Amino acid sequence: MTFQQVKEQEQFIIHTYGRVDVALAEGKNARAWDVEGKEYIDFTSGIGVNCLGYSDPQWTAAVSAQAGKIQHLCNYYYSPENTALAQELCEAAGMAQAFFCNSGAEANECAIKIARKYGEKRGACRIVTLNNSFHGRTLTTLSATGQEGFHKDFLPLTEGFLYADAGDLEGIASLLDGTICGVLIETVQGEGGVVPMDAAFVQGLRKLCDEKDVLLMLDEVQTGVGRTGHFYSYQGMGIIPDIVSSAKGLAGGLPIGACLIGEKLRNILKPGQQGSTFGGNPVVCAGARVVVSRVSDPTFLQTVREKGKYLSQRLESMPQVELVRGQGMMLGIKLKSGDAHDVLIKCAEQGLLVLTAKDLVRFLPPLTVTREEMDAGLAIFAKVLETI
């Protein structure tokens, strides 16, 4: 199939994405090839999803083997892959229990339901989130998102959310008036422009939530599963949240979401209060088990931190770059001039796939990216920046 044939079929898809003229057909680690054979270095990993890169042999074998055994079963029944993943993920995260679904937005929806269930007996049903945050595109997670631009055209949204500025502990404390059941934050605001939270702020928030009997909820959809150089980012901040939402890289390319809860929330939801037809699917869980086993290894996480540092240093040395911010291999690049989206288009034309976040270029390479692949991608990026 030619690229033009693929593009013509786009008419049958609701136009919710601004496409780039690339149709990928095959990949290996951080390299991909389009339908006409052109090669690309991929610094997007499917927006942080393909954490082990394309076509990882161990992951592929596990998924293929499970698909040949049983591909799905009703959640009335036990699934060995599901229960094993729950144990392995909770142990890696330092949490007590998991609920599996299909996406980050669903995981956040579950987190919101749990927080409201926790506060229901004392009439606490509202949740504080941060300005500039992003928590999903369902109506409720849109309401949780602290960016008015995402709210436009979809009003009225779900009630019960208040917004505060990142770093403003006093401002958040002033909102905890007894009606608040949870505070939901990202430790790095990904869609908000790759903005990291200060560790002291997150630690102070943990203390404040403890004092006020409010749940601390962390949206680790993009930051989790090794992306920042820790299995979950909070593990590098010395705190344990009450609820964690996870997705993206968790199953290495298959759709999954997970809502993890700490010990004090064990069994807070009862049968029938939450569910997901495809949540805990055995094929997806088989892939996720490979990811958790590989990515939770301290040596693997150390390499992520080293690769992130290498990328940051190389980017900072480019004369067109004003600053680089982020953690691990979740990086935002602010340019001294030029439009980030124009750079994205030019990079694709030259064989490099990148992302944007507001006015920044964003890199989310596979965690397994090699030095050779990084150097090849950086060379293309530097060449494009010379033209702006």
N, C-alpha and C positions, 0 to 999 in steps of 0.2 A: 504494500500500500504506500502510495506517495504522500508527502506532507500535504499537498493540496487536497487529496481525497480525504485525509483525516480532518483537515480544516473545514471542508464542506459539510461533514457530518456534525459539526458543532451546532448547526441550526436546530438540532433535536435536543439540545441541552439548554436549560434555563440559563440566561446570561448573567450568572452571579460572579464570574471571575474575569478579570482582565488578563487574557492570555498573552504570553510571549510566544513568538513564532518558533517554537521548539516542540517536537513530538518525540519523546524518548521511547525507545523500544527495548533496550537492553542495558545492563550495567554490571560493573564489577568494582566493589569497594567504592572509591570516590570518582570513578570514571564511568561515563555513560555514553551511549551511542543513539543517535536518532534514527528514524525510519529510513533515512537515506544514507546512513553510515557515518555521519559526522561525529567526531569525538568531542566530549565535554569533560571538564573537571567540575564536579558538583560540590559546591560549598553550601548547599541548602539542606541536604539529606531529607528532602520532603518536608521542610519546616521542622527539622529536628526529630523526624520519625525514624528514618533508617540509621539508627545509631551504630549498627555494625556494618554499615555500607550496603551496597547492592549485592545480592546473591551470596551472602556469607555461607560457606559450605556447611558448617555445623548447624546453623539456623535452618538452612534449606533442608537438610537431612531430617531434622526433628519435625518440621512442619509437614514434609512429605510423608514421613512414616506415620504420623498421627492421622493425616487425611486418608491414608489407606486402611486405618483401623476403624475409626468412628469419627465422623466429621461434626456431628452435633447431637445433643440429647436434651430432653426436657429437663428443666431445672428442678423438677420434683425428685430427681434421682442424683446420686453422688457421681462425681466425675473425678477420677484419680489425678488427672492433669490439673484440674481446677483446685482441688484441696492442696496438692503439692505446691502449686504456685502461691497460694495464699500463705502457707507456712513460710516458704522461702522469701517472699516479698516482705512479709511482716518482720521476719528476723533481720533482713537487710536494712529495713527502715526503722527498727526499734519501736514498732507499733504492735497493736494487739489483734486487730481483725480487719478484714478487707471485704468490700463489696465491689464486684466486677460489673462493668457496663461496657460501653462501646466508644466513648469519646471523653475529652476533657470537660466539655459543657455538661454532659451527663454526670460526671464525677462531681462537678461543682454543684449541680442540682441536688445530688444526694447529700453533699456536705451541708447545704442550706437546710434541707429537710431535717437532718440530724440536729443541727443547731436549734432549729425551732422546736423540735421535740424536747430538747434539753431544757429550753426556757419556758415551755408551755405552762407548766404548773404554777409558775410565778408571774405569768403574763408578760414574759420577755420574748419578743418575736422579731425585733429589728436587728439588722446586721450593719456594721460599719465596714466600708471598703475605702480604698484610696482613690483620690483624684488621679487621673492618667492611667488607671488600671484597665485590664482586659480579662474577662472571665468567661466569655462564650457568646454565642449568638442565639440561644433560645431566649424567649421573652424574659424569663427570670434572670438568666445570667447576663443578658443585656442590661437589665436594671442594676445588677451588681457592678457592672462595668462603669467606671467613673470617667466616661468620656461622652459628652453630649452628642458628638458627631455620630456615634453609633445608635443613639436613641431616636434620632430624627426619622420620621415616617412610620414609626412602629408604636406610637403612643395609643392608649395608656399602657405603661409597663407595670410589672408586678410591684406592689407597694412594699415598704418595709426596709429600704436601704438608705443609709446616710453616708456622706462622703467626707473624708478628711485628707489633709496633706501628708505626704510621706515625711517622716522625721518629726512630726509635730505630736509628741506624746501628750503635751498639755491639752491640745485641741481634741485629741481622741478621748482623753480622760474626761473632758467636759461633756462628752456625748454619752458617757456610761451612766445613765440616770436610772437604771433599774429596768428599762425597757429593752436593753440590748442583750442579745443572747450570744453573739459572736462577732469577732473581728476577722475579716478575710483579706489577706494581702498576698502579693507576689514578692518574693525576695529579690527578683530582678524583673522589672516591668518590661516584658519582651515587646509586645505590640505598641507599648507606650514609648519606645525609643531606646530600648536596652539600658534601662536605668536601674542600677543596683541599689538596694537598701543598705544603709549602714548597719553593721552587726550590732552596734550599741543600741540602735533604735529597735531592732527586732528583739534583743534581750530585754530592753525596757518594756516592750509591749507584752512579752511573756510574763513579766512580773506584774504589770498592771492588770492583765487578764486574770491572773491568779487572785489578786487582791479583790477584784470585783465579781468573781465567779462568772466570768465570761469566757467562752471558748476561743482559743487562738487557732485560726484556720489558715493553712498555707496552701495556696494554689501553686503546685509544683508541676503543672502540666508541661511547661516548657523547660523549667530549670531542673527537673528531676531526672533520674536514671542516668547519672554521670555527667550531665551536660556542663555543670559548673566545676567539675573536678571532684565532687563529692557525690555519693550515690543519691542522696537528697541534699539540697543546699543547706538546710538547717543543721545538718551534721557537721558543717564547718563553722557554725555559729554558737555551738554549745547549748542549744535548747532543744526541747522536744515539744512539738505542737500537739494540740488535742485532735485535730483532723488534718489530713493531707489529701489533696486531690492530685491524681497522677494520670498520665496518658502518653500521647506522642510516642517517644522512643521505647515505651515499656514492652511492646511486643515486636520491636524491630522492623515494623512495616505493615503489620496487621492491625485492624481496628480494635482498640481496647481502652477502657478507662478504669480507674480504680479509686475508690474512696477508702482511705485508711483511717482507723480510729485508735486512740489510746485506751489504756486499760480502764480508765474511769467511765468510758462510754461503752464498754463491752455489752453487747446484746441490747443496746438501746432501742433498736428497731425490732419489731416482732414480725412473724410470718404474715405476709400480705401487705405490709406497710411500704415495701419497696421491691422492685423487681426489674428484670431486663431479659427479654427473650434470648438474645444472643450473648448476654453477659456471662463470662466464664466458659465460652466456647472452647472445647478441648484442643482444636487445631491452633487457635490463637494462644491458648495457655501454653502449649508446647513450645511455640516460638518465644513467648515471654520468659519461660523457664531458662532457655539458653541465654537470653539477654541478662536476666538477673544474676545468673551464675557467673557470667563473664564480667559484667560491668561492676558488680559489687566487690570484685577482687581489689584489694588495696594497691597492688602493683599496676593494674589497669588504670585505676583512678589517678595514680601518680603520672602516668604517661599522658592522660588528658590534661592535667595541669601543665605539664611541660610543653605539650603541643600548643596549648592556649597562650602560654608565655612567648613561645617562638613566633606564633602568628602576630601577636600584639607588637612585639619588638620590630618585626619586619615591616608591619604596617606603619608604625610610628616613625620609621625612618624615611617614609615616602614624603617628599616635599609638599604634595598636594593634600596630605592628611592633617587635619587640625587636631583631632584627638581620637583615641580608641577607648571605649569603655565596655564593661561587662565582666563576666567571670568565666574562667575555664575556656571552653570552646563555644561560648555564647557571646559574640562580639558585635558591637556597633561601631561604625566608622563614620565620623563626621568629617566632611570634606571642606576645604577652605573656599571652594567655589564649585559651581556645577550642581545639577539636579540629580538626586540619588536614583530616581527612576530612569533617567536617561542613561546613567552609568550602568544600571541593571541591563538595559536593552543592548548597549554597546558591548558589555561583557558577554552576553549570550551570543552575539554575532561573532565574537572572537573565540568562543569555546569555553567560557566560564559561566557557571550558573550561580547567582547570588540572590539575596533578598533585600528588601528595604524595611525600615521601621521608622515611620514618620519621615524626617529629613536625613536619616542615616542610611548608609549601606549596611546590611547585616550579614554576618557569616555564621552559619550553623553547620559546619562540616560533619561528616560521620566521625564518630569518636575513634574509629579505626583508620582514619586518613593517614597515609604514609608521608614521610618527609619529601619524597619525590613528588607526590601528588600536591602537597602544600606548595612546594617551590614552583611547580608548573602553574598552579592557579594564581599564585602571587605574581608571577612574571606576566601573565595575561592582565591581571588587575593593574599593575604598574604601567603597562603599555596603554591601557584604556585611559588611565588618569592623565597621561601625558597629552591626550587629545582634548581634554576639557578646558 
